Amino acid sequence: MRGAAATALLGAGFVVAAGLLDAEPFYVPGVAFILLGVGCAVWVAVAAQGVRVERTLAARRVVEDQPLGAHLTVRAGGLPFPAGEAVEPLLDAPVPLPSGRQRFSFRVQATFARRGRRTLPPARVVIRDPVGLAAREAAVGAPEDVLVLPRTEAVRAPGAGPEGARAGARPLLAEAAETEIDGLRSYREGTPASRIHWPALARRRGLLERRLQAEADSRPLVVLDARGTDEDLDRAVRAAASLALQLAAEGGCSVLLPGDRRPAELDAGLAGWPDVHARFALVQATKLAPAVTAAGSRSGPVVYVAARPLAVSPRGLERVPPGSVLVVPGEPAAAPGPERFVVAGCRGYEMGRSALGVGRPAA
């Protein structure tokens, strides 16, 4: 309102000068400036009453670098908009309000380069008079939260280009079996013939059946180690999410996130994927090692995704089931083992006793 006040004061100055100097022509501009300043201030004050602004987001979750749509609606109060602008933080510049309208709406799109929870500042509406003498903030919306999910990328064979075949033309972890033999037990009526241990019968030890471990124990286990810098952690999270999604689609897997004592299970139907994907988005850097003891009793391969370059086996994983993989960001100075795949700026290396140097585990 400073412009309106200054205009009114200028008019008052003309009126005073007209009286002091007996210069009647000064009365006309003086009164005009006073009316203009006061009129614009009153007009804007009345027009700002009852103005509302509403922002509707197309979704509360969005993947990194994918557009998030929003619809902004501004409604006038008792008077149409004289002029003004809608200030939307998702846009680089304010959007002018059309004069004489009671309602105005427009759509915006925004992208987010990094995962995590984002609080969007509220949208604002500023009402102005047509000549720009008076302005008033008429309405402020509410802040809103958006969860930015890590993007998932294709798993590529070493040396393949961006369009290279996924390491899923065959199973990503070909060595993993759906179930593992966990010993023998007496035959139970109704057991399928495929589970009968025929060598024992041939040795006249009687009819025995193979006891199988639980399917969940034989699934691949994806472990995320969040000890690293922000940039490497973001790459590791994208790699772990990409691997978990593909392994789940190939038959199921388990995911152990930082701070968890028990892994989350993902089946081929991906029913639990939205929750796990959201938890990947909220992973923060930590100095604590993951609880790899959860992998001790499992027979399935371990996919250990580290947020820092490692050249040796992580502590606690000196002995791992066949097919286990160490995934690290970038290219380490010394390759931990034979390279298996590339995903999201990380490389996967086969874990084994010879390749990872058992006896010198990483801290």
C-alpha positions as CSV (number, residue, x, y, z in Angstrom):
1,M,0.0,0.0,0.0
2,R,3.0,2.3,0.0
3,G,2.3,3.5,-3.5
4,A,-1.3,4.4,-2.7
5,A,-0.2,6.3,0.5
6,A,2.5,8.1,-1.4
7,T,0.1,9.2,-4.1
8,A,-2.4,10.4,-1.5
9,L,0.3,12.4,0.3
10,L,1.4,13.9,-3.0
11,G,-2.2,15.0,-3.6
12,A,-2.3,16.5,-0.1
13,G,0.9,18.4,-0.9
14,F,-0.7,19.9,-3.9
15,V,-3.7,21.0,-1.9
16,V,-1.5,22.6,0.8
17,A,0.5,24.3,-1.8
18,A,-2.6,25.6,-3.4
19,G,-3.8,27.1,-0.2
20,L,-0.5,28.6,0.8
21,L,0.3,30.0,-2.6
22,D,-3.2,30.9,-3.5
23,A,-2.7,28.8,-6.7
24,E,-6.1,27.4,-7.4
25,P,-5.0,25.2,-10.4
26,F,-3.1,23.0,-7.8
27,Y,-6.4,21.9,-6.3
28,V,-7.4,19.8,-9.3
29,P,-4.3,17.5,-9.4
30,G,-4.2,17.5,-5.6
31,V,-7.8,16.2,-5.2
32,A,-7.3,13.8,-8.1
33,F,-4.2,12.2,-6.5
34,I,-5.9,11.9,-3.1
35,L,-8.9,10.2,-4.6
36,L,-6.7,7.9,-6.7
37,G,-4.5,6.8,-3.8
38,V,-7.4,6.3,-1.4
39,G,-9.6,4.7,-4.1
40,C,-7.0,2.2,-5.1
41,A,-6.3,1.2,-1.5
42,V,-10.0,0.7,-0.7
43,W,-10.6,-1.2,-3.9
44,V,-7.7,-3.6,-3.3
45,A,-8.7,-4.0,0.4
46,V,-12.3,-4.9,-0.5
47,A,-11.3,-7.2,-3.4
48,A,-8.9,-9.1,-1.2
49,Q,-11.7,-10.1,1.2
50,G,-12.8,-13.7,0.8
51,V,-10.3,-14.7,-1.9
52,R,-9.4,-18.4,-1.7
53,V,-6.7,-20.5,-3.3
54,E,-6.7,-24.3,-3.6
55,R,-3.9,-26.5,-4.9
56,T,-4.8,-30.1,-5.8
57,L,-1.9,-32.5,-6.4
58,A,-2.3,-35.3,-8.9
59,A,-0.5,-37.7,-6.5
60,R,1.2,-37.8,-3.1
61,R,4.0,-39.9,-4.4
62,V,6.1,-39.4,-7.5
63,V,9.2,-41.0,-8.9
64,E,12.4,-39.1,-9.3
65,D,12.6,-37.0,-12.5
66,Q,9.0,-37.8,-13.3
67,P,6.5,-34.9,-13.5
68,L,4.1,-34.2,-10.7
69,G,0.9,-32.5,-11.9
70,A,-0.9,-29.9,-9.8
71,H,-4.1,-27.9,-10.4
72,L,-4.4,-24.4,-8.8
73,T,-7.7,-22.7,-8.4
74,V,-8.2,-19.1,-7.3
75,R,-11.6,-17.8,-6.4
76,A,-12.5,-14.1,-5.8
77,G,-14.5,-12.8,-2.9
78,G,-17.2,-10.1,-3.2
79,L,-15.5,-8.3,-6.1
80,P,-13.8,-9.7,-9.2
81,F,-10.1,-9.5,-9.4
82,P,-8.9,-6.0,-10.2
83,A,-5.5,-7.4,-11.1
84,G,-2.9,-9.4,-9.2
85,E,-0.9,-12.7,-9.4
86,A,-0.8,-16.2,-8.1
87,V,2.5,-17.2,-6.6
88,E,3.0,-20.9,-7.0
89,P,6.4,-22.2,-5.6
90,L,6.4,-25.0,-8.1
91,L,6.8,-22.3,-10.9
92,D,9.7,-20.0,-11.6
93,A,7.5,-16.9,-12.0
94,P,4.1,-15.7,-10.7
95,V,1.0,-16.2,-12.9
96,P,-1.0,-13.0,-13.6
97,L,-4.7,-13.0,-12.6
98,P,-7.1,-11.9,-15.3
99,S,-8.9,-8.7,-14.4
100,G,-12.7,-8.8,-14.0
101,R,-12.8,-12.6,-13.4
102,Q,-14.4,-14.3,-10.3
103,R,-12.5,-17.6,-10.8
104,F,-9.2,-18.6,-12.4
105,S,-7.4,-21.9,-12.6
106,F,-4.3,-23.3,-14.2
107,R,-2.2,-26.5,-14.2
108,V,1.5,-26.8,-13.3
109,Q,4.0,-29.6,-13.5
110,A,7.2,-30.1,-11.4
111,T,9.9,-32.7,-11.1
112,F,12.2,-33.6,-8.3
113,A,15.8,-34.7,-8.8
114,R,16.3,-36.5,-5.5
115,R,14.3,-38.9,-3.4
116,G,12.9,-38.2,0.0
117,R,10.0,-36.3,1.6
118,R,9.3,-32.9,0.3
119,T,7.2,-30.2,1.9
120,L,5.8,-27.9,-0.8
121,P,5.4,-24.3,0.4
122,P,1.9,-22.9,0.2
123,A,0.6,-21.1,-2.9
124,R,-0.2,-17.4,-2.4
125,V,-2.5,-14.8,-4.1
126,V,-1.6,-11.1,-4.3
127,I,-4.3,-8.6,-5.3
128,R,-3.2,-5.4,-7.0
129,D,-5.0,-2.5,-8.6
130,P,-4.6,-2.0,-12.4
131,V,-2.1,0.9,-12.0
132,G,0.0,-0.9,-9.3
133,L,-0.4,1.6,-6.5
134,A,-1.8,-0.8,-3.9
135,A,-1.2,-4.5,-3.3
136,R,-2.3,-6.9,-0.6
137,E,-1.7,-10.6,0.0
138,A,-5.2,-12.0,-0.2
139,A,-4.9,-15.7,0.5
140,V,-2.4,-18.3,1.4
141,G,-2.9,-22.0,0.8
142,A,-1.7,-24.9,3.0
143,P,1.7,-26.6,2.7
144,E,1.6,-30.2,1.4
145,D,3.9,-33.2,1.6
146,V,5.0,-35.2,-1.3
147,L,7.1,-38.4,-1.2
148,V,9.7,-38.6,-3.9
149,L,10.4,-42.3,-4.7
150,P,13.8,-43.5,-6.0
151,R,13.6,-44.4,-9.7
152,T,14.3,-48.0,-10.8
153,E,16.5,-48.7,-13.8
154,A,17.2,-51.7,-16.0
155,V,19.8,-54.2,-14.9
156,R,22.4,-54.4,-17.8
157,A,25.1,-56.9,-18.6
158,P,28.6,-55.6,-18.3
159,G,29.7,-53.4,-21.2
160,A,26.2,-53.1,-22.6
161,G,24.9,-49.7,-23.7
162,P,21.9,-47.9,-22.2
163,E,19.6,-50.0,-24.3
164,G,21.5,-53.2,-23.4
165,A,19.5,-56.3,-22.5
166,R,18.4,-56.6,-18.9
167,A,20.2,-59.3,-16.9
168,G,16.7,-60.8,-16.8
169,A,16.7,-62.6,-20.2
170,R,17.8,-65.4,-17.8
171,P,17.3,-65.1,-14.0
172,L,19.3,-62.3,-12.5
173,L,20.8,-64.8,-10.0
174,A,20.9,-67.9,-12.0
175,E,22.5,-69.9,-9.2
176,A,19.5,-69.3,-6.9
177,A,17.1,-72.2,-6.6
178,E,13.6,-71.9,-5.5
179,T,14.1,-74.4,-2.7
180,E,17.1,-76.1,-1.1
181,I,17.4,-79.6,0.4
182,D,17.6,-79.4,4.2
183,G,18.0,-83.1,4.9
184,L,15.9,-86.3,4.8
185,R,13.0,-87.5,6.9
186,S,10.6,-90.5,6.9
187,Y,8.2,-90.7,4.0
188,R,4.7,-89.3,4.6
189,E,1.8,-90.6,2.7
190,G,0.8,-88.3,-0.1
191,T,4.2,-86.8,-0.6
192,P,4.9,-86.2,-4.4
193,A,7.2,-88.8,-6.0
194,S,9.6,-85.9,-7.0
195,R,10.5,-85.5,-3.4
196,I,11.2,-89.1,-2.7
197,H,15.0,-89.8,-2.1
198,W,15.5,-92.7,-4.5
199,P,19.2,-93.3,-3.7
200,A,18.2,-94.1,-0.1
201,L,15.7,-96.6,-1.3
202,A,18.2,-98.1,-3.5
203,R,20.6,-98.6,-0.6
204,R,17.7,-100.3,1.3
205,R,17.5,-97.5,3.9
206,G,13.7,-97.4,3.5
207,L,11.4,-94.9,1.9
208,L,12.6,-91.4,2.7
209,E,11.6,-88.0,1.4
210,R,13.7,-84.8,1.0
211,R,13.0,-82.1,3.5
212,L,13.0,-78.7,1.9
213,Q,13.7,-75.3,3.5
214,A,11.1,-72.7,3.5
215,E,10.8,-70.9,0.2
216,A,11.3,-67.5,1.9
217,D,14.7,-68.7,3.2
218,S,15.8,-69.7,-0.3
219,R,14.8,-66.4,-1.9
220,P,17.6,-63.8,-2.7
221,L,18.1,-61.3,0.1
222,V,18.8,-57.7,-0.9
223,V,20.8,-55.9,1.9
224,L,21.3,-52.1,1.8
225,D,24.3,-50.7,3.6
226,A,23.6,-46.9,4.0
227,R,27.1,-46.0,5.2
228,G,28.3,-43.5,2.6
229,T,28.0,-40.0,1.1
230,D,24.7,-38.6,-0.1
231,E,25.5,-39.0,-3.8
232,D,26.7,-42.6,-3.4
233,L,23.8,-43.4,-1.1
234,D,21.3,-42.2,-3.7
235,R,22.9,-44.4,-6.3
236,A,22.9,-47.4,-3.9
237,V,19.2,-46.9,-3.1
238,R,18.3,-46.8,-6.8
239,A,20.4,-49.9,-7.4
240,A,18.9,-51.8,-4.5
241,A,15.3,-50.8,-5.4
242,S,15.9,-51.8,-9.1
243,L,17.4,-55.2,-8.0
244,A,14.6,-55.9,-5.5
245,L,11.9,-55.1,-8.1
246,Q,13.5,-57.4,-10.7
247,L,14.2,-60.3,-8.3
248,A,10.7,-60.1,-6.9
249,A,9.3,-60.3,-10.4
250,E,11.4,-63.4,-11.1
251,G,9.9,-65.3,-8.1
252,G,10.3,-63.2,-5.0
253,C,13.0,-61.8,-2.7
254,S,13.6,-60.4,0.7
255,V,14.8,-56.8,1.4
256,L,16.7,-55.8,4.5
257,L,16.8,-52.0,5.0
258,P,18.9,-50.0,7.4
259,G,17.7,-50.3,11.0
260,D,15.6,-53.4,10.3
261,R,16.2,-56.6,12.2
262,R,14.0,-58.7,9.9
263,P,13.8,-58.5,6.2
264,A,10.6,-57.5,4.3
265,E,9.3,-60.1,1.9
266,L,8.3,-59.4,-1.7
267,D,6.5,-62.0,-3.8
268,A,6.1,-62.2,-7.6
269,G,2.7,-60.4,-7.3
270,L,4.5,-57.3,-5.9
271,A,1.8,-56.7,-3.4
272,G,4.3,-55.3,-0.8
273,W,6.3,-53.3,-3.4
274,P,4.6,-49.9,-2.8
275,D,5.4,-50.0,0.9
276,V,9.0,-51.1,0.4
277,H,9.5,-48.5,-2.4
278,A,8.3,-45.8,0.0
279,R,10.8,-47.0,2.7
280,F,13.6,-46.9,0.1
281,A,12.7,-43.2,-0.4
282,L,13.2,-42.4,3.3
283,V,16.5,-44.1,3.8
284,Q,19.1,-41.8,5.5
285,A,22.8,-42.1,5.7
286,T,23.9,-43.9,8.9
287,K,27.1,-45.1,10.6
288,L,25.6,-48.4,11.7
289,A,26.2,-51.6,9.7
290,P,23.1,-53.5,8.5
291,A,22.0,-56.6,10.6
292,V,23.6,-59.1,8.2
293,T,23.0,-61.8,10.9
294,A,19.5,-62.1,9.2
295,A,21.3,-63.8,6.3
296,G,23.0,-66.4,8.4
297,S,20.2,-69.0,8.4
298,R,19.2,-68.4,4.8
299,S,20.2,-70.6,1.9
300,G,19.4,-68.1,-0.9
301,P,22.0,-65.7,-2.4
302,V,22.8,-62.4,-0.8
303,V,22.8,-59.2,-2.8
304,Y,24.8,-56.7,-0.7
305,V,24.4,-53.1,-1.9
306,A,26.9,-50.7,-0.4
307,A,26.8,-46.9,-0.5
308,R,30.6,-46.8,-0.7
309,P,33.3,-48.6,-2.7
310,L,34.3,-52.0,-1.2
311,A,37.0,-54.3,-2.4
312,V,36.5,-57.1,0.1
313,S,33.7,-58.9,1.7
314,P,31.6,-57.0,4.2
315,R,32.0,-58.1,7.8
316,G,29.7,-60.9,8.6
317,L,29.5,-62.1,5.0
318,E,32.8,-63.9,4.6
319,R,30.9,-67.0,3.7
320,V,27.8,-66.6,1.6
321,P,25.7,-68.9,-0.5
322,P,26.5,-69.4,-4.2
323,G,25.3,-66.6,-6.5
324,S,25.8,-63.9,-3.9
325,V,26.7,-60.4,-5.3
326,L,28.4,-57.3,-3.9
327,V,27.1,-54.1,-5.5
328,V,29.1,-50.9,-5.1
329,P,28.8,-47.4,-6.6
330,G,31.0,-46.4,-9.5
331,E,34.1,-48.4,-10.2
332,P,36.2,-49.5,-7.3
333,A,40.0,-49.3,-7.5
334,A,40.3,-53.0,-7.3
335,A,37.5,-55.2,-8.6
336,P,36.1,-57.4,-5.8
337,G,35.4,-60.3,-8.2
338,P,34.0,-61.1,-11.6
339,E,31.6,-58.4,-12.8
340,R,28.0,-59.6,-13.1
341,F,25.9,-56.6,-14.0
342,V,25.6,-52.8,-14.0
343,V,22.6,-50.9,-12.6
344,A,21.8,-47.3,-11.6
345,G,25.5,-46.3,-11.6
346,C,26.5,-49.3,-9.5
347,R,28.3,-52.5,-10.5
348,G,27.6,-55.9,-9.2
349,Y,30.5,-58.3,-8.5
350,E,30.4,-62.0,-7.7
351,M,31.1,-62.7,-4.1
352,G,33.3,-65.7,-3.3
353,R,36.1,-66.8,-1.1
354,S,38.8,-66.3,-3.7
355,A,37.5,-63.0,-5.1
356,L,36.8,-61.2,-1.9
357,G,39.7,-62.3,0.2
358,V,38.2,-64.2,3.1
359,G,40.2,-63.3,6.2
360,R,40.3,-59.6,5.5
361,P,36.7,-58.4,5.8
362,A,35.7,-54.8,5.4
363,A,34.8,-52.8,8.4
